[in-house]
Amino acid sequence: MIPAALTAQHNHHHHHNHQRTLFGNKGCVSHGGYGALTVHYTTFQDDQNGILVGGRGAWVMNHGFALGLAGYGLVNSIEYSDKVPGRDAKMELGYGGILLEPIILSRLPIHISIPTVLGVGWAGYRDPDRQLGDIFEDDLFDDDVFFVIEPGINLELNIIRSFRLGFNVQYRFTEDLALTNTASNNLDGWSTGVILKFGRF
């Protein structure tokens, strides 16, 4: 048997921890985190289509806000014949940065989150005949680094405690893109896809 005094003390302590105060609910703040795999279909301004595969890692505060990093890379082959005179050129693209994601009503089986990625990207045109293992400077006809902001909305399903499935729509805005024979806003566009989140939410 547990002595009554200890039980009372324990209960009092437990209660004390969950007081809500104006200056920080120390005992009530929960911390979690997740890792995620993302697959998106995206469009560009020149009517080309891409498949972006990426990942995310985030820290989740109080079930209501995730802060982390996200990155994406183009995995399909988009080739152009009008970028470099007399040559074909294949587009390369990757971007990523800080992820800010308010999560609304996280405990409900179906809820939404509003992820925004703020960061930088890299794009280039390279010789499509070279193998992926041979990425040298002379492969690249042209490349550039640009800023990116990508707000989105995510409809999320709590499948089991440690796994969530999200359906995502987002819009990519780019700034300062300067590539040969390419509109400065060419990489702006919608993305839609899925996100598989694993972790503690």
N, C-alpha and C positions, 0 to 999 in steps of 0.2 A: 504493500500500500504506500502511496505517496503521501507524506505528511501534509495536512491541510494548509499549513502556513506556506509551504513551497508552492502548492497549487495556486493559492491566492496570489502569491508574489508573481508567479509565471503569468497568470491571467492579467494582472495589473500591468506587467511589463508589455505583454502582447498588445493590450489596449493602448498603452502609451505610444507604442510604435506607430499606430495607425491613426493618430490624431491628425486632422488636417489643420495646418496653420497657414497664416498669410505668407510667412517667409520660409518656404520649402517644406515639402511633405517628405522628410527624409526617409521615414520608414515605409512610405507608400510608393516611392518611385521604383518602377521595375525596369530592368535593363535586359534587352535581348539582342538578337542579331540574326542576320540571314545571309546566305550566299545564294545566288540565282544564276540560272542559265536563261538567255533570251534569244528568241528567233523572230525576226521581223521581215516583212515584205515591205519594200520602200519604193517610192517613185522619185524621179528627178525631173527637173524642168524641161529637159530635152526628150521627154517621153520614154527614157530608158527605165528599166526596172531592176531593182537589186534585192538580194537576200543578205541581211545583216545578222551575224551571229555574235553574241556578246555575253558578258558576265557582269554581275554586280555583287558587291559586298557592302553590307550596311549594319550599323548599330541602331537598334530600335529602343527609343525612350518611351516609357510609360504606355506602350502599345499604340502610341499615337503619332510618332514622328520618327522617320528613318533618315539617317545621315550616313553617307558612304561614298563609294566610287563606282562608276559604271564605264564600260567601254564596249565598242562595237567594231566589227570589221566586215568588209564586203567579201563575200565568199564566191559569188558567181562571176562569170567572165562577161564583161561589157567591153566590146571592141568598137573602135572608131576608125574611119579611114580619112577623116577630114581634119585631124589635129596636127599631123606632121606630114609635110608634102611627100607623096609617094610611099608612105609607110603606114602600116596598120599600128594602132596603139591600143593597149589594154588599160582600163582604168583601175587604179589601186585606191582604196579608201579605208581609213580608220579614224575613229574619233572617240573621245571620252573625257571624263572629268568628274566633278563633284556631283553627287546625287542628293537632292533634297526632296523628301517624300512625306508629306502629311498623310496620315492614314485615318480615315473616317469610320467610326464604329467598328473598329478592328475585331471585336469579339463576335459580331454577327457572322453567320455562316457565309453570307454574301455581302460584300461591302466595297467601298471604293478607296483608291488612293490617288494622289495627284503628284506623280513624280516629275521633277525637272532636272535635267542634266545641264550643267554649265561647264564649259571646258574648251578644249582645242581639238582640232582635227588635222589630218595630213592626207593629201590626195596627190596623185601623180599619174602620168601616162608612161607605160613602159613597153618594151618590145614584147609582143605576145608569144614569140617563138622561143624565148629563153625559158628554161625550166625554173620552177619556183625556188629550187635550191641555189640558183645562180644569181642572187640579187646583188648586183654590183652597181656602182654609180653609173657606168656606161649603158646600163639597161634603161635608165630613166631618160625619157625625152624632156620631161619637165615635171616639177613637183612644187608643192606649196603647202604652207601651214596657215590655218585659218581659225577664227573663233567660232564657237558653236553654242547655241542655247536651244534646248529641246524640251519644251513643256509637253505634258501628256496627261492622259487619264487612264486609270487601270481599274477594271472590274475584277474583283478578286474573290475566289472561292476557298474557304478553309476546308481542305479535303480531310486531312488528319492533323493532329496537334502540331506536327513538325513540318507539314508540307502545305503550301498554298499555290493555287494555279490562278494566274492572272491573264486577262485579255486586255490588250493594250492598244491605244491609239495615241500617236504623238506627232508633233510637227517640228521639223528641224529647220532652224534659221541659221544661216551662216553669214559671216562677215569677213571681209578682206581676203576673199578667194581670188587669186590671180593665176590662172592657168592659160596656156596658149590656146587661142581660138575657142575659148570657153566663156560663156556668160558668167558674170561674177556671182549670180544667184543660182547657178545650175544645180548645186547640191542641196538647195532648199527643197523640202518635200515632206509628204505624209509618210509615216510608217505605221504598220499595224501588225500585231503578232501576239505571241504568247510569252509569258514569263513563268518559270518554274522556280519557286522560292523554297529553300530548305533552311530550317533553323528554329529559333526560339523567338516567338513573336509577343 
